[in-house]
Amino acid sequence: MSNIFLDTLQGKNTNRPPIWFMRQAGRVLPSYLALKEKHTFWQMMQDPELAAKVTLLPIEDLGVDAAILFSDILVIPYAMGMGLDFTDQGPVFENPLLHTDDPLGKLNPQPEKLEYIYKAIDAILQTPGNTTPLVGFCGAPLTVMLFMLQGLGTRSNFTDAERFFFREKVLTRKMAEKVTELTIEYALEQVRRGVSAFQLFDTHAGNVPFSYYQEVFMPSVQKIADAVRQTGTPFIFFPKGIGTGIASMNHDVCDFLSIDWQTDLYTARKVVDKNVGLQGNLDPRVLFAETEVIRRELHRYIPFYEQEDKWIFNLGHGLVPGIPVENVKFVVDFVKQVHWK
C-alpha cells in the first residue's frame, strides 16, 4: 500500500510533503503526559507494550505520517556498561568517563542490554491496524560521547568534554570507533526488526569546528550510514548546528538531510547535493505563537515545495515542553489541507 512518507523517501511525486515531528512521542501530548504521571521515562522505554503505545500516540492524536521509535539517544552508553538514570533534570550517568583513569577501557559492549528496544519494535509493528511507517534512530558518536564524558553537562554546555576532544584526539577517535561498532549493530537490528527508515541524530554536531568533525567523527557517521543503506533502508542524517558543513553532506552520506532551524531551508537547498532530499526545518518555538503567526510561517514553505518536492516537513529540532498541543495539530492539519501545488 502506498504511503506518502515512504513515497517521498523513494523520490516519488506526491501532492504534499509528508509530516512528522522530532520528539513527537511525548513532551506535548496530553495522553503521554497522563502516562508519565503513572510511569517513569525508563519504565515506559523498557516495557515493550508501553513503548509501543507511546510511539503510536502521535499517529492517533496528531495524524502525522510517520512514527518514531520511543527511545533515547543514550541507550548505547547504557549498553556499554555505563550506569544511567533518567531524572526530571535529564539523563545522568553514575560515573562520567572524564572521572575515570581509562575511559576507553570502561567501554564494554553488552548488546543484550538493547533487547528491550527490539521487543518494543516488534510490539509496535504487530499492533493491530497499524500501517504507519516506523522511523528507527540512534545518537551519533559525537553527541553520545559528550554525555558519556561529561554527563548531563551544565546548561547544555559540554566544555570539559570538548576540552578532552582536543587534548586527546587519538583517544577520542578510538572511543568513537568503539561506540560506532555497537551503534552499527544496534542500527542493523532495528532494520532487521522492520523499521522503514533510520535517522542518525547528531544534535551537538556544531559543538566542534567542522574541520575537526570531518576528521574525527565523520568516518563514524559514514560507517553507520553505509551499514544502514546497504540494507536498502533510507537513511536520514540530522547534524544540528553544523552550519556550512551541510555542503559536504552529499548523497554518499545520506538519502535525506534534516536541516536545523538555524539554517534557511532555501539556502540549504542551494548548497546541499541535489540528489539528497531535505527534511525540516520549522523552529519549534514558533508553535508557542498564535495560530495566525504560525500560519504565516507555514505559508513560507509553499513556494519551496513548488520547486522542491523531495522534502519532508519537520522541525529544526524537537518539540519543546509547553507547546500547546492544539498548535501542533494545527500544523499537521495545515500541511494536509493546504494546496501545495
N, C-alpha and C positions, 0 to 999 in steps of 0.2 A: 504493500500500500504506500502511495506517495506521501511524503512528509516534507513540509516547507523547509524545515531546518536541514534535513539531510539533503534535499534537492539543492539548496544553496551551497552547502559544503561541496557538493559534486559539480558545481558550476552550471546547474540547470536554471533556466529562466523561470522566475516566479513573479506573481503580481504585486508582491510586497516583501519587505525584509522579514525574516523570522525574528522573534524577540524572546530573550530570556535575560535574567539578571544574575550577576555575580552576587553571592551571599543572599540568594532569594529564599533559601530553605531555612528561614529564621529571621531574627532581628526585628522585622516589622509586622509579621503575620500574627494576628490575634490568636489563631489556632495554635501556632507554635509557642507563643508566649504562655498560653494556658498549659501546654505540656511541660514547659520549663518550670512551672510552679510545682510540678509533681516529680520531675526527674532532673538530675544534673546533666550537663552537657556530655560528660563521659558516659553516663548511663544510656543516654539516647544514642550515642555513637556506637556503643558496644552491644546494644540489643538490636539484632537484625530487624526485628519487626518494627521497633520504634524508629530506627534509622530509615527504614523503607517508608514509613508513614510520613516522617518529616520531609524526606526527599520529594514525595509526591504532593505535599500540601500546596506548593505554588501552582501546580497544574490545576488543582481543584479550586483554589481561592483566587488565583490571578488569571489563569488561562494562558500561561506562557507556552512557548512552542518546544521547549526542551527542559528536562530536569537535570540537575547536577547533584551528584552523589553527596549525601550529608556526611561529611568527614572533616578533616583538618589537615593543613599542610605539615603539621609537626608529628604525624604518625610515624614517619621514617626515623627520626631520632628516638622515639619511643621503642621502635623495633630494633634499634641498635644498642639497646641496653641502658638508655638514659631514663631515669625516673622522671615522670611527667605528671603534672596535675593541671586541670583547667579550673582556674578560680574566677571570681567575678571581675578581677582586675586583668585577667588574661592568662595565657599558658605560663606555667612556672616549672623549671627544671630543678630537681633536687641538688644536682651538682653541675653547674655550667662548666664547660670544658676549660675555660680560662683559669679556673681554680684548680686544675689538675696538672701534674708534672708531665704526663704523657697523653695528650689529647687524642692522638692517633690510636694509641693502644687501647683507649677506652671505648672505641667503636667496635662493638661485637655484634654483627648482624644476627638477628633472631627472627627470620621471616615468618615463623609460625605465629608471632605476635600480631600479624596483619590478617589472620584468618577471619576474624570477626567482620572485617570490611568486605571480604569476598562473600560471606554469608549474607551481608546486607544487600549486595548487588543481586544475588540470587533472589532474595525476598522481593526486591523492587521489580525485577523483570518477571517474576512469577505472580505478581499482583493481578488478580482477575480484572480484565477490562483495560489494563494499562498498555497503551501502544506508543507512549511518548518516548522519544529518543533520550537515552541517558548519557550525560557527559561525565566521564571519569576524569580524575585530576590528581596531581600531586604538587608539592612545592619544589621549586628549582634549588639546586645546591647552594647558591649564594644566600638566598633568603633563609633557607633552612639552617645553614651554618651560622648565620648571625645570631639566631636564637640559641643554637647549640653552644656557642662560645660564651655568649653574654647573659643568656636567659631572656627575661622579658624586655630588657632594655629600659632606658629612662626617657619617658615621653617620646617613644619611638626613636630614640637616639641610640645607636649602637657604636659609639665612639671607641670603646675598648676592643670590641671585636674587629672593627675596621683597622685599628692600630695593629692588631695581630696579623691581619691580611697582608699589610705592607712590611711588617717586621719579619714575618715568617712565610714568605711567598712559596717556597718549596714545600713546606709542611702544609700550607693551605691547599696547594694543588693535590697533594697526596690524600688529604682528608676529603677533598671534593671527589676524587676518583672513587674512594670507598663509599661515600654517600651515593654516588651515581650508580654503582653496581647494584645496590639494593633497590634504588629507585627504578631502575630498568626492570628488575624482577617484579616489583610491585605494579608498574605500569602494564607490563605484559600480562600479568594475571588478571588485571581489570579487563583488559581486552578479551582474554580467553573467556571470562565470565559473561561478556556480552555488551560492554559499553559501546555506544555508537560513535563517539568521538572522544578525544582526550585533550585536556588543557593543562599546560605547564604554567604554574603561577610563579613569577619572579617579582613579587611585589616590592622588593627593595633593590631591584636591578640598578637603580640610579644612585645607590649609596657609594659607588666607586666610579672613577673615571672609566669611560667606555674602553679606552686602550687597555686598562687593567682587566676589565670584564672580558674583553675579547681574548686576551692571552690566557687568563686563569680559569674562567668559568664557561666561556663559550664552547670549549671542547666537550664539556659535560652536557650542555644543552643539546649539542649536535648529536651526541651518542644516544641520548634519550629520544630525541626526535627520530633518528634513523631507526631505532628499535621499534617504535610505535608505528611508524609509517610503512615499514616493511611488512606489516600485517595487513595493510590496506586501510587502516583506521585513520581518519582525518585528524591532523594534529594542529591545535591552536596554541599559540605562544603569547603570554602576557608579560612583557618586560617593563613593568611600571617605572616611569621616571628615567628611562634610558635615553630620552631626548633624540638627538640626531643619529644615535646608533640604530634607529629603525631603518635607516637607509641600507644597513648591512644585513637586514633580515630578509634575505631572498628566498626563493622557492626551495632552495636546498635545506633551509632551516624549518620552514613551517608551511602549512596549507593556508592558514589564516593567522593574521597578526592582530591581537587585541590592542587597541590604542587607548592610552590613558587620557584623562580629562585635561592634562596639561598641554596636550598636543592637538592642534587643529586638525580635524579629520581631512579637510581638503588638502592641507599641506602634506599630511601623511600619504595621501593617495598619489601625490606628485613624486614623492621620494622613495616609496616602497615599491619593490618589484611588482610589475603589473600582473604577474602570474599568482601573486599572493592576495587572497581575499582579506578584507578588513572586518574587524568587529569593534564595536564601541560607538561613541565614547562620551556619552552624556555625563556631566558632572552630577553625581548622586545628590549633592546638596541643593541642586535646582528643585528637587522634589519636596523641599520644605516650603516652596513658594506657593502662591495662589495658582489655581488651575489655568488662568489666562496667561500668566507668566510662563508656566510650563508649556502651554500650547504654542506660544510664540517661539520658544526654544526648539520645540519639536519640528515646527514648520521649516526651520533652517536645514533640516536633513532631507527634505523632499527634493530640492534641486540636486543634492548629492546623489540620491538614489536614481534620479533620472539619467545620470551619466555613469553610474557605477552600481550594478545590481549584485555584484559579488560582495555583499555586505550583510552582516548580522547586527541587528540593533541590540545594544547592550550598554552598560555603564562604563565610565572611565575608571571605576573601581567598584567595590561592593556597596550594597545598600547600607545606609547608616542608621543606627538605632534612633528611634523617634520620628522617622519619616512617616507621615500619615499613610496608612495602607490604601486609603481611597485615592491618593495621588499616584501611587504605584499602579493601581488598577486603571486609573485614567490614562496613563502612558500606554499600557497594554491595549486598551480599547482604541486609543488614537491610532496606534500602529496598525491595528487590524481593520479599522474602518475608513481611514483617510484614503483619498485617491492618490496613489503614489506615482502613477504614470499616465 
